[in-house]
C-alpha cells in the first residue's frame, strides 16, 4: 500500500511532458521485449557478426591443424614401416655376408692367390659396380661438380 502511494505521488509530481516521456519509454521497452520475443535482434556495431567470423576463423584453423596432425601421424606410420623394412634388409645382408665370408675362409682354395687375369676381371667388375652406386662402402666418391 505504501508503494502504491509513492507511485501515485510520483505520477502527480510529473509534468505532462514528463508523463509523455514516461509513457514513451514504456512503449519502447514493450516494443523491444516484443521484438526479442519475435526473434528480432538489434546489433548496430555488428558485434554478433564479428563473434561469428572469429568463431569461423578458429574453426578453420582447428580443422587445418587436425588435418596436419593426421597427415603427420600417417607419415610417421609410413616412416616406421620403411625403417623396419630397411632394418630387415640390413640384417639379411649382414647374415648373407657373414655366411659368404665364413664359407670363403673355410674353402679349400682360400689360401691360393688369384691369377692376374681373374683379379683384373674382378677389379673391373668392382669398378663397374662403384660407377653404378658410388656411395657404396669401399667405392671412391664419384667426381662431381663442386
Secondary structure, DSSP 8 states (H G I E B T S, - for coil): -HHHHHHHHHHHHS-HHHHHHHHHHHHHHHHHHHHHHTT----TT-HHHHHHHHHHHHHHHHHHHHHHHHHHHHHHHHHHHHHHHHHHHHHHHHHHHHHHHHHHHHSTTTTS---HHHHHHHHHHHHHHHHH-TTSTTS-------
